[in-house]
Amino acid sequence: MLARRFPTGTLIAGGVALAALGMVVLAFADAGPVWPAIGFAVTSLGVGPMVALGTDLVIGSVPPRKAGAAASLAQTVNEFGYALGMATVGTLGNAIVRSHDEAVGLHAVAGLSAVAFAVLVWFVARHLRSAQPLAV
């Protein structure tokens, strides 16, 4: 519905910004279930457009006979990114937890994730404005 009204780059950048906001909420969340639940919900709402529209861009940029390979590649890259991100954030969080307590580690991980998403927002916004059609 939104994809018909707004450019894809704007929606992806907005989704990444929303995910970063969710990470900021997680970084400053206190004990209790309410704020972490809100943070995770906002983050998930932001990541959804990025994954769905990103996959659509990849599949839509190739001829129909190559759509299966493009879809496979897009899914593989998504999963690799998730795994690499979890490994990196988990390693950093574990290192921080060992030198402090669990709350400090969780807040630091959420803060680092928010910074990473903010950098991604900048990158996506900058490059999608000047994006050229992909060569097929």
N, C-alpha and C positions, 0 to 999 in steps of 0.2 A: 504494500500500500504506500509506504513512504518512498519506495524506490521509484515509483511513477512520478512523484512530485519533486524529488531532490536528486542532484547528481550523485552518482555512486561514491565518488571521492569524498564528498561532504558527509554522506552517511557513514562511511567507514571511519573518517576522522572523528565524527561525532560519537560513534560507538566506542572508539578507543578512548576518547576523552571521558565518556561516561564510565568506562571500566577503570580509568585512573581515579576518578572520583570515588568509586566503590573501594578502591585500594586505600585511598586516604581515610575513608570512614573506618576501614579495618585497622589502619595504623593507629588511630586514636580511640578505638573502641575499648570500653572498660569491660570488666567482668560482667557476665550476664548474657542472656541469649538475644536481646533485642538488637543492639547495634551491630554485632557480627552478622546476624541474619540480614539486616538491611544492607550492610556492606557487600555480602556475597550476592544478594539479589541485584543490586545496582551493577556490580561487576559482570554478572551473567547477562544482564540486559545489554550491556555495552559490548561484550564479546560476540554475542549472537550475530549482529549485522556484519561484523568484521569477517567472521568465518563464512557466513552464507554468501555475502556479496563478493568476497575474495574468491571463493570457489566458482561463483558464477562468472566472474571476470576471466578466470583461467580457462574454464570450459568454453566460454563464448568467444575466446580469442583464437580458437583453432578450428579447422574445417571439421565437419561432422564425422568424417572417417577417423579422426584422431581424438574424438571426444572421450572415449574410454581411457586412453592413455593419459590424457590431460586430467581427467577426474582422479585417476589412480595417483598421479603425481601430486595433485593438490592435497589429497587425503594423506599421503605419506609425509609430505612436508608439514602439514598441520600436526600430525601425531609426533613427528620428530621434534617440532618446536615445543609441543607440550612436554615431552620427555626431557628435552634439554633445559627448558625453563624450570621444571620441577627439580631436576638434579642440581641446577645452579642455586636456586632459592633454598632448597633443602640443605645443601652444603653450607651456605652462608648462615642460615638460621641455626643449624646445629652448632656451628662454630660460635655464634653469639650466645646461644643457650648455655654452652659449656662454660663460658666466662661470666655469665650473668644469670638471670632466672628466665623461666619460660615466657613470662609476659613481655620482657624486654626483647627476647628473640622473636616472638610473634609480631610485635609492633615494628621491629626493625625490618623483618621480611616484608610486611605489608607496605612499609614506607619505601623500601627499595623497589618493590613491584610498582608502586605508584610513580616513582621517578622513571622507571623503564617504560611504563605506558605513556608518560608525558613526552619522553623522547620519541616514542613511536608516533604519537599524535603529530609532533612537529615534522617528522620524516614523511609521514603519509600526506599531510596537508601540503607540504612543500613539493613533493614529487607528483602527486596526482593532479595538481593544477597544471603542470607542464607536461603531462604524460602524452606521448605520441601513440598512435595505434601500433599494436604489436605486428611484427612481420610474420607472415604465415608461410 
